Amino acid sequence: MAKDDKKKALDIALKKIEKDFGKGAVMRMGEKVDTQISTIPSGSLALDAALGVGGYPRGRIIEVYGPESSGKTTVALHAVAEVQKRGGTAAYIDAENAMDPAYAEALGVDIDSLILSQPNTGEEGLQIADTLIASGAIDILVVDSVAALVPRAEIDGDMGDSHVGLQARLMSQALRKLSGNISKTKTIAVFINQIREKVGVMFGNPETTPGGRALKFYSTIRLEVRRAEQIKQGSDVIGNRVKLKVVKNKVAPPFKVAEVDIMYGKGISQTGELIDMAADKDIIKKAGSWYSYGDDRIGQGRENAKQYLEEHPDIYDEVKAKVREAYGIDAKAIEERENPEKVKQEQEKEKEASAKNKDDSNEKSAKKE
């Protein structure tokens, strides 16, 4: 077949596919408008840097797993707050029935507009999730947690009944259906998961996550959340130092680690992580126990430096802008990814304004002559 005949045959095939399955069912990669990965900030600057794209990618599945009380729900709620700050809609499937509205509000979540569901069975929870995602009106959906999505057969059965692989089959079937809608509607789906131990493992890591292997495969990003140490004020424990490890990442290099302070009742300390990141890039200088910014000493010890930045928002914003630039989390680049049309319009306005100024200056110089 000649080259022109092949091209005609391909064009006919593409038109037929579009007619049968709708516009956008098949396309040349270069013709796709949205080639950049659109993201939403995670609520932690250190985590945004570790993720490599400035936040959670839209239209993807995120798994957040770790031991009990490690900060998984806190990480998810910060993402919900960030979406709501940008005018987005968030939904929360509370399968564990453990949602704390007061804590969520302290983290910046607008609980009045948050869509909450506390399903009775795993099937019910996943069906609600599918309906919400398919509507196209949800920007982020959190399932807390996969381990608590109990199949209906297990709830209807008696204690002690064996239900081997039932939850894994449920998750596998649900994700096959959900993944397509998540991608089409650009919804961020965050699945919180727990940790279990495999019996009889002598070598290697005995830890695994419930729900089978399907979630591991479908996830674009897998975050491992673990407590590193306690944060104390005198003899009182006021929070935990937490490690967030990017175990899997399909949109940037994986295995990066972010360390954050999760303070009791307050969530992730954004000032604390800012000081750590600024010190790593020599934006804030550290000499012994003293921290200094420019010619000014901002505090002896990390807690005093945190307090100084919290009391001086102008310096905080200045340091934050420099840190974002140093780590490549550029606000302008994120804006270009998220609102390409808006950025294009602003650039056109700037061009028109500069052209007008040029014409005015030419007229003035002509009059003088």
N, C-alpha and C positions, 0 to 999 in steps of 0.2 A: 504494500500500500504506500502510495506517495505521501510526502510530508503534508501537503495541502489537504489531501483526502483524510488523513489522520486527524488533522486539526478540525475539519468540518464534522467528522464523526464524533469527536470529543465534545464539540459545542452542542451538537444535537443531543448527545447523552446528558450533558449538564442541564440543558433546557428541560428535558423530560423529567429528570430527577427533581428540579425546582418546581415543575408543574405538579408532580405527584406528591411531593413531601413538603412543599412550601419554600419560600425564599430563605436562603441562608443554610439550607440542608447540606449543600456542598459548594465549595468555593476554592479559588486559588488563594494560597496563604498570603500572598502579597496584596490581595484585594481586601483582606479583612481590615476593618477600620480600627478596632481596638486591639492592637498588637502589644501595647504596653500593659503591664500587670497593674491593675488598679488596687490600691490598698487602703486600709483603715488603721490608724495607729492603735497599738495594743494597750496604751495607757502607761507603758513603761518605756522610757527612752533607751535603756540598756537592752531590753528585749527587742525593740525596733531595730537596733543596730545588729543584734545577733541573728535576727530573721533575714537580714540582708536586703530587704525590699522596703524597709520603713514601716512595716506593720503586717497585719494579716491580709493575705490576698483575697479579693472578692471572688465569689463563685467557687470557693474551695472548701474542703472539709479539714478541720483542725481537730486533732486529738490531744487533750491535756490529761496526763495521767501521773500518778504518784501515790506515796503512802498516805495514810489518814492524817488529817490536820497539817498538810504540807503547804497549803495555799492555792489549791487548784481552783476552788470556787472564786476566790479573791481575784485571781488572774482573769477568769472569765467575766466577772462583774465589771472589772476595769474596762474591758473591751466593749461591753454593753454601754457603759457610761460615755465612752468616746464616740460610739455610733450615735447616741442620743444627742450629744453636744453638736453634732453636725446635721441635726434635723432628721436623722434616720429613725426607723421603727425597730424595736427589739422584742423578741419573744423568748420566754424561759419555760422549758419543760422540766418541772421540778418533780422528778420521779422519786426522789428520796424524801419528799415532804419535809425538807429542812431549810427552806428559804427564810432568811432573816431580813425582813423589810427595813428595819432600822439600820442594820449594817450596810445593806445595799445602798441606802440613801446617803450614808456617811461616805461611801466611795464615789458618790456623784451620780448614782442611778436615779432617774426620774421614775419613781415607783407608780405614779399616777398614770403614766402612759405605757408602762411595761405590760406586755401581754403575758399572763401567767397561766400555766396549766399544771394541775397535779393529777395525772392520770391514774386509773385503778390498775391497768395492765400495761404490759410492754407494747402490745398491738395497738392499744388505744393511744398511747403516747406517740408512737411512730406515725400513726395515721393522722393525728393532729399536726405533727411536724410537717408531714407531706402536704397537707391541705394549706397550711400557712405559707410554706415555701412556694407552692404552685401558684398561689395568689399573686406573687410578684411584688407584694407590698411590704415584705419583711427584709430588713437589711442584715440583721444578725439573729441567729437562733441558737440557743444554748440548751443542750440536753444534759441534765445533772441527775443521775449519772447512768452510764450504760449498764453497770452492774445492777442497778435498781430497776431496770426494765424487765420485769418478771413476766414470762409468757403466761397467757390465760390458762393453759392446761395445768400449769404448776399451782396457780391460785385456786382453781376449781378442785384440784386433787387433794389428797390427804398428806399429812406430815409423814415424811419417810419414803414417799413415792419417788422412784427413780425417773429422771427426765434428762437423759444423756443427750447432749448436743442441741437441746431445744432452743436455748438462747442464741447460740451461734447460728443456727438456721434462720431464726427470726431476724437477726442483724444482717445476715448475708442477703436475705430477700429484700429487706427494707432499703439497704444501701444501693442495691441494683436499681431500685425505683427512684430513690432520693437523689442520687448523684447527677442524673440528667437535669432535673428541675433546679438543683442548686447551681449548676453551671449556667443554665439559661437565664435564671432570674438574678444572677450575681449576688446571691445570698451567702454570707459567711456562716457556716454550720460548725459550731464548737461542741464536740462531744467530750464530756468529762468522764474519766474512767478510773477505776481503782486498780489495786495490785493484788494478785494471788500468787501462791507458790506451788510449783509443780511438784508432785510427790515422787520421791526416789531419784531425784537428779543429784548425781555425785560430783559432776564436773560442769563448769560453766555456770551461768546465771539461772537460778531456779525460778526467778520472778517472771510472771506473765500477766496479761490483762484479760479480763473476762470478755465474753462476746465473740469468741473465735478470731479468725485471722482477717475477716473481711474488712474491718475498720482499719487495720494496719495497711492494707493494700489501697483502700480508697482515700486515705488521708494524704493531703498534700504536705502538711506539717504535723509532726508529732513532738509534743513538748513534755519533757520529763521534769516534774517539780519535786524538789527534795529540800528538806531543812538542813542547813549546814551547822548553825549554832544559834544559841539564844542571845537576844539583846537585853542587857540588864541596865537598870538605873538604880545604883546601889545594890540592894539585895532583891529588888523586884524585877521580874521578867516582864518587859514591855513589848516584846516582839521577837521575831525570828529572822535570821539571815537565811535567805532562800536561794538555791541554785536552780536556774531554768536552763535546761540543756535541750538544744534543738537536735533531737535524735534522728529525725527525717525531715528533709526539705527538698521539694521538687522545683522550687523557684529560685534558689540560691544555694551556695555551699553549706552543707549541714555541719553538725557537731560543734557549733559555737555555743558558748556558755555565757549567760547573763546572771549576775549576782545582784539581788535586790533585798532591801529591808522591808518586811511586812510587819507593820506596827499594829498591835491589837486595837481594834475599834476604828482604825484609820486607813488600813490598806497599805499599798505600796508607797514607800517614802520616796517621792520623786526628787526631793531635795538631796537626800542621801546618795541616790544613784548618780545625780548630776555632779556632786562633789567627787565621787570615785572616778567617773568618766573624764571630768575636767583635769583631775590630778594625773591620770594615765597619759593625757595628751599635753601635760605641762601648761595647761591654760590657767589652772590654779597650782601654785607652787607649794610643795610640802617640804618643810625642813624640820626634822625631828617630829615633835607633836604639833608644830605650828603650821597653819594654812594661811597663805597670802595670795591676794589677787592684785596684780599690778604692783604698786608701791604700798598697798595697804594690807595690814595683817587682819584677817577676818575671824580668827579664833584659834585658841589652843585646844586641840582635840577635835574629833570629827563632829561630835554633838554640838559644840559651840559654833563651829563653822556652819553647820546646818541652820542653827538658830539665826546667825547673822544674815544668811541668804534669805531666810523666810521674812526677816524684818526689813530687808532692802530689796523689794521686788524689781526695781530698775536694774540693779546689779545681777539679780537672778536671771532676768530676761536676757541680759547682755551675755552672761556666761552660757546660757542655754543655746543661744544663737551660734556662738562659737563652737560649742560641742557638737551641735547638729551638722555644722559645716565640716568639722574635723572628722566625723564618723560617716560622712556622706549621707546623712539623713536630712537632706536639703528640703526645706519647706516648699520652695519654688518648684522643685522637681516633683514633689508629691502632688502639688496643685496641678501641675501639667498632666500628671497621670490621671488624676481624679476628675478634673474639669477641663479637658482639652479644648472644648468649644469656647468656654469662658475666657481661657488664656488667649485663644486665637483672636477673640473679639477685642480684648484689652490691647493686644499687640497692634491690631488694625487701628484702634483709636489713637494709640501713641504715634503711629506712622502719620495719620491724618493731622494730628496736632503739630508734629514736627514739620510737616509739609506746609501747614498754614503759617507757622512761625517764620519759615524760610521765605514764603511769599511776601509776608508783611515786612520783613527786613529788606528784601529786594526792592519793594515799593518805596520804603523810606530812603534807601540809598539813591534810587532813581530821582526822587523829589529833590534831594540835596544837590545832585548834579545839575 
